[in-house]
């Protein structure tokens, strides 16, 4: 079922509220935040294991407090991911342009369906 090219809009624009919601949602689900959150959770757990039971990992690693150092490394990695997300957010223009291009593809029958 092919559409007449004149029926397909050249440019689909989103309203201001839709744009703001789209930008908030896209930035909230940014992969850097998700990875940072995972590093944060695992870092806290592993660091606590290193603090609460330091003898367990020292006996297995030949004197190295591996849980403590690994946990602290994960916490640093989490901080770096969050800092990266904060200092270089996805530009709003790119988010809106991508969404509008997806709407045009949907109208043409080529985009992904929700």
N, CA, C and O atoms as a printed pandas DataFrame, in Angstrom:
     atom_number atom_name residue_name chain_id  residue_number  x_coord  y_coord  z_coord
0              1         N          UNK        A               1    0.842   -1.148    0.000
1              2        CA          UNK        A               1    0.000    0.000    0.000
2              3         C          UNK        A               1    0.904    1.232    0.000
3              4         O          UNK        A               1    1.469    1.603    1.029
4              5         N          UNK        A               2    1.024    1.827   -1.113
5              6        CA          UNK        A               2    1.907    2.970   -1.275
6              7         C          UNK        A               2    1.118    4.258   -1.157
7              8         O          UNK        A               2   -0.007    4.364   -1.646
8              9         N          UNK        A               3    1.721    5.229   -0.502
9             10        CA          UNK        A               3    1.066    6.518   -0.336
10            11         C          UNK        A               3    1.547    7.467   -1.411
11            12         O          UNK        A               3    2.659    7.343   -1.923
12            13         N          UNK        A               4    0.711    8.394   -1.736
13            14        CA          UNK        A               4    1.078    9.446   -2.658
14            15         C          UNK        A               4    2.079   10.358   -1.949
15            16         O          UNK        A               4    1.839   10.745   -0.805
16            17         N          UNK        A               5    3.199   10.714   -2.597
17            18        CA          UNK        A               5    4.192   11.559   -1.927
18            19         C          UNK        A               5    3.631   12.882   -1.439
19            20         O          UNK        A               5    4.159   13.466   -0.493
20            21         N          UNK        A               6    2.575   13.361   -2.067
21            22        CA          UNK        A               6    2.007   14.631   -1.610
22            23         C          UNK        A               6    1.254   14.475   -0.293
23            24         O          UNK        A               6    1.018   15.458    0.410
24            25         N          UNK        A               7    0.872   13.221    0.049
25            26        CA          UNK        A               7    0.172   12.986    1.312
26            27         C          UNK        A               7    1.128   12.899    2.492
27            28         O          UNK        A               7    0.714   13.082    3.637
28            29         N          UNK        A               8    2.399   12.621    2.232
29            30        CA          UNK        A               8    3.385   12.480    3.293
30            31         C          UNK        A               8    3.925   13.868    3.629
31            32         O          UNK        A               8    4.428   14.564    2.747
32            33         N          UNK        A               9    3.827   14.273    4.884
33            34        CA          UNK        A               9    4.323   15.599    5.238
34            35         C          UNK        A               9    5.832   15.699    5.088
35            36         O          UNK        A               9    6.564   14.758    5.397
36            37         N          UNK        A              10    6.284   16.839    4.616
37            38        CA          UNK        A              10    7.713   17.078    4.471
38            39         C          UNK        A              10    8.384   17.186    5.833
39            40         O          UNK        A              10    9.483   16.668    6.030
40            41         N          UNK        A              11    7.734   17.848    6.759
41            42        CA          UNK        A              11    8.321   18.061    8.089
42            43         C          UNK        A              11    7.209   17.974    9.119
43            44         O          UNK        A              11    6.200   18.673    9.031
44            45         N          UNK        A              12    7.409   17.125   10.073
45            46        CA          UNK        A              12    6.455   16.983   11.167
46            47         C          UNK        A              12    7.055   17.707   12.362
47            48         O          UNK        A              12    8.192   17.438   12.749
48            49         N          UNK        A              13    6.306   18.612   12.936
49            50        CA          UNK        A              13    6.826   19.360   14.079
50            51         C          UNK        A              13    6.109   18.922   15.341
51            52         O          UNK        A              13    4.917   18.613   15.331
52            53         N          UNK        A              14    6.847   18.904   16.402
53            54        CA          UNK        A              14    6.304   18.561   17.712
54            55         C          UNK        A              14    5.974   19.838   18.453
55            56         O          UNK        A              14    6.611   20.869   18.241
56            57         N          UNK        A              15    4.987   19.771   19.316
57            58        CA          UNK        A              15    4.639   20.924   20.135
58            59         C          UNK        A              15    5.686   21.166   21.206
59            60         O          UNK        A              15    6.508   20.288   21.468
60            61         N          UNK        A              16    5.676   22.340   21.833
61            62        CA          UNK        A              16    6.689   22.649   22.852
62            63         C          UNK        A              16    6.661   21.684   24.038
63            64         O          UNK        A              16    7.712   21.305   24.554
64            65         N          UNK        A              17    5.450   21.283   24.473
65            66        CA          UNK        A              17    5.358   20.353   25.594
66            67         C          UNK        A              17    5.899   18.981   25.203
67            68         O          UNK        A              17    6.585   18.327   25.989
68            69         N          UNK        A              18    5.583   18.549   23.973
69            70        CA          UNK        A              18    6.081   17.262   23.500
70            71         C          UNK        A              18    7.606   17.275   23.397
71            72         O          UNK        A              18    8.262   16.290   23.737
72            73         N          UNK        A              19    8.166   18.387   22.927
73            74        CA          UNK        A              19    9.617   18.500   22.807
74            75         C          UNK        A              19   10.286   18.415   24.176
75            76         O          UNK        A              19   11.272   17.698   24.349
76            77         N          UNK        A              20    9.746   19.147   25.143
77            78        CA          UNK        A              20   10.335   19.135   26.490
78            79         C          UNK        A              20   10.264   17.742   27.119
79            80         O          UNK        A              20   11.222   17.286   27.741
80            81         N          UNK        A              21    9.126   17.076   26.952
81            82        CA          UNK        A              21    8.973   15.730   27.506
82            83         C          UNK        A              21    9.915   14.752   26.815
83            84         O          UNK        A              21   10.516   13.899   27.467
84            85         N          UNK        A              22   10.042   14.874   25.511
85            86        CA          UNK        A              22   10.947   14.012   24.758
86            87         C          UNK        A              22   12.397   14.223   25.194
87            88         O          UNK        A              22   13.138   13.257   25.375
88            89         N          UNK        A              23   12.794   15.466   25.360
89            90        CA          UNK        A              23   14.163   15.774   25.791
90            91         C          UNK        A              23   14.424   15.230   27.193
91            92         O          UNK        A              23   15.469   14.632   27.449
92            93         N          UNK        A              24   13.455   15.446   28.112
93            94        CA          UNK        A              24   13.614   14.932   29.482
94            95         C          UNK        A              24   13.725   13.413   29.492
95            96         O          UNK        A              24   14.586   12.848   30.166
96            97         N          UNK        A              25   12.843   12.757   28.739
97            98        CA          UNK        A              25   12.851   11.291   28.715
98            99         C          UNK        A              25   14.148   10.754   28.114
99           100         O          UNK        A              25   14.732    9.803   28.634
100          101         N          UNK        A              26   14.595   11.364   27.022
101          102        CA          UNK        A              26   15.821   10.890   26.367
102          103         C          UNK        A              26   17.033   11.083   27.264
103          104         O          UNK        A              26   17.880   10.196   27.359
104          105         N          UNK        A              27   17.123   12.214   27.912
105          106        CA          UNK        A              27   18.263   12.459   28.799
106          107         C          UNK        A              27   18.194   11.595   30.051
107          108         O          UNK        A              27   19.226   11.191   30.587
108          109         N          UNK        A              28   16.979   11.310   30.517
109          110        CA          UNK        A              28   16.823   10.476   31.709
110          111         C          UNK        A              28   17.258    9.038   31.435
111          112         O          UNK        A              28   17.787    8.365   32.320
112          113         N          UNK        A              29   17.034    8.577   30.222
113          114        CA          UNK        A              29   17.379    7.196   29.873
114          115         C          UNK        A              29   18.677    7.120   29.078
115          116         O          UNK        A              29   18.901    6.156   28.346
116          117         N          UNK        A              30   19.527    8.124   29.217
117          118        CA          UNK        A              30   20.820    8.121   28.543
118          119         C          UNK        A              30   21.638    6.943   29.045
119          120         O          UNK        A              30   21.660    6.660   30.243
120          121         N          UNK        A              31   22.296    6.270   28.148
121          122        CA          UNK        A              31   23.057    5.068   28.497
122          123         C          UNK        A              31   24.155    5.357   29.508
123          124         O          UNK        A              31   24.498    4.491   30.313
124          125         N          UNK        A              32   24.708    6.559   29.477
125          126        CA          UNK        A              32   25.764    6.906   30.432
126          127         C          UNK        A              32   25.214    6.917   31.856
127          128         O          UNK        A              32   25.918    6.540   32.792
128          129         N          UNK        A              33   23.975    7.342   32.027
129          130        CA          UNK        A              33   23.370    7.327   33.367
130          131         C          UNK        A              33   23.101    5.906   33.833
131          132         O          UNK        A              33   23.308    5.578   35.002
132          133         N          UNK        A              34   22.642    5.072   32.925
133          134        CA          UNK        A              34   22.331    3.687   33.286
134          135         C          UNK        A              34   23.606    2.946   33.678
135          136         O          UNK        A              34   23.638    2.254   34.696
136          137         N          UNK        A              35   24.649    3.091   32.874
137          138        CA          UNK        A              35   25.919    2.433   33.190
138          139         C          UNK        A              35   26.509    3.000   34.478
139          140         O          UNK        A              35   27.036    2.252   35.301
140          141         N          UNK        A              36   26.424    4.315   34.656
141          142        CA          UNK        A              36   26.913    4.938   35.884
142          143         C          UNK        A              36   26.179    4.422   37.107
143          144         O          UNK        A              36   26.787    4.186   38.151
144          145         N          UNK        A              37   24.867    4.247   36.979
145          146        CA          UNK        A              37   24.081    3.734   38.102
146          147         C          UNK        A              37   24.469    2.298   38.436
147          148         O          UNK        A              37   24.545    1.933   39.609
148          149         N          UNK        A              38   24.713    1.487   37.417
149          150        CA          UNK        A              38   25.146    0.110   37.677
150          151         C          UNK        A              38   26.506    0.074   38.365
151          152         O          UNK        A              38   26.699   -0.674   39.323
152          153         N          UNK        A              39   27.453    0.885   37.879
153          154        CA          UNK        A              39   28.749    0.959   38.541
154          155         C          UNK        A              39   28.595    1.441   39.977
155          156         O          UNK        A              39   29.294    0.957   40.868
156          157         N          UNK        A              40   27.694    2.385   40.213
157          158        CA          UNK        A              40   27.489    2.904   41.564
158          159         C          UNK        A              40   26.965    1.812   42.497
159          160         O          UNK        A              40   27.481    1.635   43.600
160          161         N          UNK        A              41   25.954    1.092   42.057
161          162        CA          UNK        A              41   25.364    0.040   42.902
162          163         C          UNK        A              41   26.393   -1.054   43.193
163          164         O          UNK        A              41   26.604   -1.429   44.346
164          165         N          UNK        A              42   27.032   -1.563   42.130
165          166        CA          UNK        A              42   28.023   -2.621   42.340
166          167         C          UNK        A              42   29.223   -2.109   43.129
167          168         O          UNK        A              42   29.782   -2.839   43.947
168          169         N          UNK        A              43   29.619   -0.876   42.893
169          170        CA          UNK        A              43   30.743   -0.297   43.625
170          171         C          UNK        A              43   30.467   -0.200   45.110
171          172         O          UNK        A              43   31.336   -0.500   45.929
172          173         N          UNK        A              44   29.258    0.219   45.462
173          174        CA          UNK        A              44   28.891    0.311   46.881
174          175         C          UNK        A              44   28.897   -1.083   47.518
175          176         O          UNK        A              44   29.428   -1.267   48.613
176          177         N          UNK        A              45   28.315   -2.047   46.835
177          178        CA          UNK        A              45   28.248   -3.406   47.387
178          179         C          UNK        A              45   29.655   -3.989   47.577
179          180         O          UNK        A              45   29.970   -4.534   48.634
180          181         N          UNK        A              46   30.490   -3.869   46.549
181          182        CA          UNK        A              46   31.833   -4.462   46.629
182          183         C          UNK        A              46   32.696   -3.711   47.642
183          184         O          UNK        A              46   33.479   -4.329   48.363
184          185         N          UNK        A              47   32.562   -2.396   47.704
185          186        CA          UNK        A              47   33.322   -1.624   48.696
186          187         C          UNK        A              47   32.905   -2.013   50.111
187          188         O          UNK        A              47   33.756   -2.178   50.985
188          189         N          UNK        A              48   31.622   -2.159   50.339
189          190        CA          UNK        A              48   31.153   -2.583   51.665
190          191         C          UNK        A              48   31.670   -3.979   52.010
191          192         O          UNK        A              48   32.031   -4.245   53.157
192          193         N          UNK        A              49   31.705   -4.860   51.028
193          194        CA          UNK        A              49   32.256   -6.197   51.285
194          195         C          UNK        A              49   33.738   -6.100   51.657
195          196         O          UNK        A              49   34.212   -6.840   52.520
196          197         N          UNK        A              50   34.457   -5.199   51.015
197          198        CA          UNK        A              50   35.869   -5.034   51.336
198          199         C          UNK        A              50   36.091   -4.420   52.697
199          200         O          UNK        A              50   37.077   -4.730   53.366
200          201         N          UNK        A              51   35.176   -3.543   53.122
201          202        CA          UNK        A              51   35.310   -2.902   54.430
202          203         C          UNK        A              51   34.856   -3.838   55.554
203          204         O          UNK        A              51   35.517   -3.938   56.588
204          205         N          UNK        A              52   33.726   -4.523   55.349
205          206        CA          UNK        A              52   33.147   -5.343   56.409
206          207         C          UNK        A              52   33.874   -6.674   56.616
207          208         O          UNK        A              52   33.897   -7.192   57.733
208          209         N          UNK        A              53   34.463   -7.229   55.569
209          210        CA          UNK        A              53   35.152   -8.514   55.699
210          211         C          UNK        A              53   36.482   -8.464   54.953
211          212         O          UNK        A              53   36.647   -9.129   53.930
212          213         N          UNK        A              54   37.425   -7.683   55.457
213          214        CA          UNK        A              54   38.695   -7.514   54.727
214          215         C          UNK        A              54   39.572   -8.766   54.720
215          216         O          UNK        A              54   40.400   -8.932   53.825
216          217         N          UNK        A              55   39.403   -9.631   55.688
217          218        CA          UNK        A              55   40.269  -10.814   55.765
218          219         C          UNK        A              55   39.936  -11.830   54.678
219          220         O          UNK        A              55   40.808  -12.594   54.263
220          221         N          UNK        A              56   38.692  -11.852   54.210
221          222        CA          UNK        A              56   38.288  -12.856   53.224
222          223         C          UNK        A              56   39.016  -12.674   51.899
223          224         O          UNK        A              56   39.509  -13.649   51.331
224          225         N          UNK        A              57   39.091  -11.465   51.405
225          226        CA          UNK        A              57   39.745  -11.272   50.116
226          227         C          UNK        A              57   41.264  -11.224   50.242
227          228         O          UNK        A              57   41.962  -11.554   49.284
228          229         N          UNK        A              58   41.793  -10.823   51.391
229          230        CA          UNK        A              58   43.246  -10.776   51.583
230          231         C          UNK        A              58   43.820  -12.182   51.554
231          232         O          UNK        A              58   44.894  -12.399   50.993
232          233         N          UNK        A              59   43.127  -13.132   52.145
233          234        CA          UNK        A              59   43.615  -14.506   52.181
234          235         C          UNK        A              59   43.653  -15.115   50.781
235          236         O          UNK        A              59   44.527  -15.929   50.485
236          237         N          UNK        A              60   42.735  -14.736   49.938
237          238        CA          UNK        A              60   42.650  -15.316   48.594
238          239         C          UNK        A              60   43.535  -14.610   47.581
239          240         O          UNK        A              60   43.878  -15.200   46.556
240          241         N          UNK        A              61   43.913  -13.365   47.835
241          242        CA          UNK        A              61   44.656  -12.590   46.836
242          243         C          UNK        A              61   46.099  -12.319   47.228
243          244         O          UNK        A              61   46.788  -11.565   46.540
244          245         N          UNK        A              62   46.561  -12.900   48.286
245          246        CA          UNK        A              62   47.951  -12.726   48.672
246          247         C          UNK        A              62   48.255  -11.364   49.263
247          248         O          UNK        A              62   49.313  -10.796   48.992
248          249         N          UNK        A              63   47.356  -10.837   50.058
249          250        CA          UNK        A              63   47.612   -9.581   50.755
250          251         C          UNK        A              63   46.983   -8.352   50.124
251          252         O          UNK        A              63   47.112   -7.254   50.666
252          253         N          UNK        A              64   46.319   -8.503   49.016
253          254        CA          UNK        A              64   45.694   -7.361   48.346
254          255         C          UNK        A              64   44.220   -7.276   48.740
255          256         O          UNK        A              64   43.505   -8.277   48.686
256          257         N          UNK        A              65   43.771   -6.107   49.130
257          258        CA          UNK        A              65   42.356   -5.893   49.477
258          259         C          UNK        A              65   41.578   -5.649   48.185
259          260         O          UNK        A              65   41.201   -4.520   47.873
260          261         N          UNK        A              66   41.346   -6.734   47.440
261          262        CA          UNK        A              66   40.795   -6.623   46.091
262          263         C          UNK        A              66   39.367   -6.085   46.075
263          264         O          UNK        A              66   39.013   -5.305   45.191
264          265         N          UNK        A              67   38.543   -6.490   47.039
265          266        CA          UNK        A              67   37.167   -5.981   47.061
266          267         C          UNK        A              67   37.138   -4.479   47.312
267          268         O          UNK        A              67   36.381   -3.752   46.670
268          269         N          UNK        A              68   37.946   -4.025   48.228
269          270        CA          UNK        A              68   37.985   -2.603   48.530
270          271         C          UNK        A              68   38.463   -1.799   47.317
271          272         O          UNK        A              68   37.843   -0.801   46.950
272          273         N          UNK        A              69   39.553   -2.228   46.702
273          274        CA          UNK        A              69   40.096   -1.482   45.564
274          275         C          UNK        A              69   39.197   -1.581   44.337
275          276         O          UNK        A              69   39.043   -0.600   43.609
276          277         N          UNK        A              70   38.611   -2.728   44.098
277          278        CA          UNK        A              70   37.686   -2.867   42.964
278          279         C          UNK        A              70   36.448   -2.016   43.171
279          280         O          UNK        A              70   35.972   -1.360   42.244
280          281         N          UNK        A              71   35.933   -2.028   44.386
281          282        CA          UNK        A              71   34.755   -1.213   44.690
282          283         C          UNK        A              71   35.027    0.268   44.538
283          284         O          UNK        A              71   34.205    1.002   43.988
284          285         N          UNK        A              72   36.185    0.713   45.025
285          286        CA          UNK        A              72   36.535    2.123   44.868
286          287         C          UNK        A              72   36.727    2.479   43.394
287          288         O          UNK        A              72   36.361    3.573   42.964
288          289         N          UNK        A              73   37.295    1.563   42.631
289          290        CA          UNK        A              73   37.448    1.785   41.189
290          291         C          UNK        A              73   36.099    1.910   40.488
291          292         O          UNK        A              73   35.930    2.742   39.596
292          293         N          UNK        A              74   35.143    1.081   40.895
293          294        CA          UNK        A              74   33.801    1.162   40.315
294          295         C          UNK        A              74   33.111    2.470   40.693
295          296         O          UNK        A              74   32.394    3.052   39.880
296          297         N          UNK        A              75   33.324    2.930   41.921
297          298        CA          UNK        A              75   32.740    4.209   42.331
298          299         C          UNK        A              75   33.338    5.367   41.536
299          300         O          UNK        A              75   32.630    6.305   41.171
300          301         N          UNK        A              76   34.628    5.301   41.271
301          302        CA          UNK        A              76   35.269    6.332   40.445
302          303         C          UNK        A              76   34.704    6.279   39.027
303          304         O          UNK        A              76   34.417    7.320   38.436
304          305         N          UNK        A              77   34.543    5.064   38.476
305          306        CA          UNK        A              77   33.979    4.918   37.130
306          307         C          UNK        A              77   32.557    5.475   37.081
307          308         O          UNK        A              77   32.184    6.138   36.114
308          309         N          UNK        A              78   31.766    5.209   38.117
309          310        CA          UNK        A              78   30.404    5.751   38.171
310          311         C          UNK        A              78   30.435    7.272   38.170
311          312         O          UNK        A              78   29.673    7.915   37.448
312          313         N          UNK        A              79   31.316    7.841   38.976
313          314        CA          UNK        A              79   31.435    9.294   39.007
314          315         C          UNK        A              79   31.834    9.868   37.659
315          316         O          UNK        A              79   31.339   10.921   37.258
316          317         N          UNK        A              80   32.736    9.175   36.951
317          318        CA          UNK        A              80   33.151    9.645   35.630
318          319         C          UNK        A              80   32.014    9.579   34.612
319          320         O          UNK        A              80   31.873   10.479   33.785
320          321         N          UNK        A              81   31.203    8.523   34.667
321          322        CA          UNK        A              81   30.056    8.434   33.767
322          323         C          UNK        A              81   29.046    9.544   34.055
323          324         O          UNK        A              81   28.516   10.159   33.129
324          325         N          UNK        A              82   28.781    9.800   35.333
325          326        CA          UNK        A              82   27.840   10.866   35.675
326          327         C          UNK        A              82   28.392   12.241   35.291
327          328         O          UNK        A              82   27.648   13.106   34.828
328          329         N          UNK        A              83   29.677   12.434   35.481
329          330        CA          UNK        A              83   30.312   13.692   35.095
330          331         C          UNK        A              83   30.252   13.884   33.583
331          332         O          UNK        A              83   29.961   14.981   33.105
332          333         N          UNK        A              84   30.523   12.836   32.840
333          334        CA          UNK        A              84   30.452   12.886   31.381
334          335         C          UNK        A              84   29.043   13.256   30.927
335          336         O          UNK        A              84   28.868   14.084   30.033
336          337         N          UNK        A              85   28.047   12.640   31.543
337          338        CA          UNK        A              85   26.662   12.942   31.190
338          339         C          UNK        A              85   26.316   14.393   31.508
339          340         O          UNK        A              85   25.584   15.038   30.758
340          341         N          UNK        A              86   26.834   14.897   32.603
341          342        CA          UNK        A              86   26.540   16.260   33.032
342          343         C          UNK        A              86   27.242   17.301   32.156
343          344         O          UNK        A              86   26.660   18.331   31.816
344          345         N          UNK        A              87   28.496   17.022   31.795
345          346        CA          UNK        A              87   29.272   17.995   31.036
346          347         C          UNK        A              87   28.978   17.972   29.535
347          348         O          UNK        A              87   29.157   18.986   28.860
348          349         N          UNK        A              88   28.533   16.838   29.006
349          350        CA          UNK        A              88   28.251   16.727   27.573
350          351         C          UNK        A              88   26.905   16.052   27.340
351          352         O          UNK        A              88   26.863   14.928   26.838
352          353         N          UNK        A              89   25.800   16.715   27.695
353          354        CA          UNK        A              89   24.487   16.101   27.477
354          355         C          UNK        A              89   24.175   16.026   25.976
355          356         O          UNK        A              89   24.764   16.738   25.163
356          357         N          UNK        A              90   23.243   15.155   25.642
357          358        CA          UNK        A              90   22.806   15.048   24.257
358          359         C          UNK        A              90   22.121   16.365   23.889
359          360         O          UNK        A              90   21.217   16.806   24.599
360          361         N          UNK        A              91   22.537   16.997   22.790
361          362        CA          UNK        A              91   21.924   18.278   22.416
362          363         C          UNK        A              91   20.430   18.129   22.140
363          364         O          UNK        A              91   19.998   17.161   21.514
364          365         N          UNK        A              92   19.660   19.084   22.606
365          366        CA          UNK        A              92   18.210   19.049   22.425
366          367         C          UNK        A              92   17.842   19.045   20.947
367          368         O          UNK        A              92   16.871   18.402   20.548
368          369         N          UNK        A              93   18.618   19.764   20.131
369          370        CA          UNK        A              93   18.317   19.821   18.696
370          371         C          UNK        A              93   18.437   18.447   18.057
371          372         O          UNK        A              93   17.642   18.094   17.186
372          373         N          UNK        A              94   19.433   17.663   18.486
373          374        CA          UNK        A              94   19.613   16.316   17.944
374          375         C          UNK        A              94   18.465   15.398   18.345
375          376         O          UNK        A              94   18.006   14.581   17.546
376          377         N          UNK        A              95   18.010   15.534   19.574
377          378        CA          UNK        A              95   16.901   14.700   20.055
378          379         C          UNK        A              95   15.643   14.989   19.263
379          380         O          UNK        A              95   14.967   14.070   18.803
380          381         N          UNK        A              96   15.326   16.271   19.102
381          382        CA          UNK        A              96   14.108   16.671   18.389
382          383         C          UNK        A              96   14.207   16.287   16.915
383          384         O          UNK        A              96   13.241   15.781   16.345
384          385         N          UNK        A              97   15.360   16.521   16.292
385          386        CA          UNK        A              97   15.521   16.186   14.872
386          387         C          UNK        A              97   15.372   14.688   14.644
387          388         O          UNK        A              97   14.768   14.266   13.657
388          389         N          UNK        A              98   15.918   13.884   15.549
389          390        CA          UNK        A              98   15.801   12.437   15.428
390          391         C          UNK        A              98   14.346   11.987   15.557
391          392         O          UNK        A              98   13.891   11.121   14.809
392          393         N          UNK        A              99   13.625   12.571   16.499
393          394        CA          UNK        A              99   12.220   12.208   16.690
394          395         C          UNK        A              99   11.381   12.630   15.492
395          396         O          UNK        A              99   10.499   11.889   15.060
396          397         N          UNK        A             100   11.648   13.804   14.959
397          398        CA          UNK        A             100   10.889   14.267   13.795
398          399         C          UNK        A             100   11.191   13.406   12.572
399          400         O          UNK        A             100   10.290   13.111   11.787
400          401         N          UNK        A             101   12.450   13.002   12.403
401          402        CA          UNK        A             101   12.797   12.117   11.285
402          403         C          UNK        A             101   12.102   10.768   11.433
403          404         O          UNK        A             101   11.665   10.182   10.443
404          405         N          UNK        A             102   12.000   10.280   12.658
405          406        CA          UNK        A             102   11.303    9.012   12.905
406          407         C          UNK        A             102    9.819    9.143   12.586
407          408         O          UNK        A             102    9.223    8.214   12.040
408          409         N          UNK        A             103    9.221   10.264   12.913
409          410        CA          UNK        A             103    7.806   10.495   12.592
410          411         C          UNK        A             103    7.581   10.531   11.083
411          412         O          UNK        A             103    6.574   10.023   10.591
412          413         N          UNK        A             104    8.511   11.125   10.357
413          414        CA          UNK        A             104    8.389   11.157    8.893
414          415         C          UNK        A             104    8.493    9.744    8.326
415          416         O          UNK        A             104    7.749    9.383    7.415
416          417         N          UNK        A             105    9.416    8.944    8.864
417          418        CA          UNK        A             105    9.544    7.562    8.396
418          419         C          UNK        A             105    8.278    6.757    8.697
419          420         O          UNK        A             105    7.848    5.939    7.883
420          421         N          UNK        A             106    7.687    6.994    9.867
421          422        CA          UNK        A             106    6.439    6.315   10.206
422          423         C          UNK        A             106    5.343    6.705    9.225
423          424         O          UNK        A             106    4.576    5.854    8.775
424          425         N          UNK        A             107    5.270    7.993    8.892
425          426        CA          UNK        A             107    4.258    8.457    7.960
426          427         C          UNK        A             107    4.457    7.855    6.574
427          428         O          UNK        A             107    3.489    7.620    5.851
428          429         N          UNK        A             108    5.709    7.606    6.201
429          430        CA          UNK        A             108    6.002    6.993    4.909
430          431         C          UNK        A             108    5.856    5.482    4.959
431          432         O          UNK        A             108    5.881    4.825    3.918
432          433         N          UNK        A             109    5.703    4.918    6.159
433          434        CA          UNK        A             109    5.551    3.475    6.288
434          435         C          UNK        A             109    6.862    2.734    6.437
435          436         O          UNK        A             109    6.889    1.509    6.318
436          437         N          UNK        A             110    7.968    3.452    6.697
437          438        CA          UNK        A             110    9.270    2.804    6.809
438          439         C          UNK        A             110    9.770    2.730    8.239
439          440         O          UNK        A             110   10.688    1.959    8.521
440          441         N          UNK        A             111    9.199    3.502    9.150
441          442        CA          UNK        A             111    9.706    3.582   10.527
442          443         C          UNK        A             111    9.195    2.453   11.384
443          444         O          UNK        A             111    8.322    1.683   10.985
444          445         N          UNK        A             112    9.762    2.372   12.575
445          446        CA          UNK        A             112    9.317    1.337   13.500
446          447         C          UNK        A             112    7.976    1.747   14.111
447          448         O          UNK        A             112    7.729    2.919   14.395
448          449         N          UNK        A             113    7.139    0.762   14.297
449          450        CA          UNK        A             113    5.820    1.011   14.854
450          451         C          UNK        A             113    5.861    0.859   16.355
451          452         O          UNK        A             113    6.611    0.033   16.875
452          453         N          UNK        A             114    5.076    1.633   17.050
453          454        CA          UNK        A             114    5.037    1.549   18.525
454          455         C          UNK        A             114    3.996    0.582   18.976
455          456         O          UNK        A             114    3.819    0.380   20.178
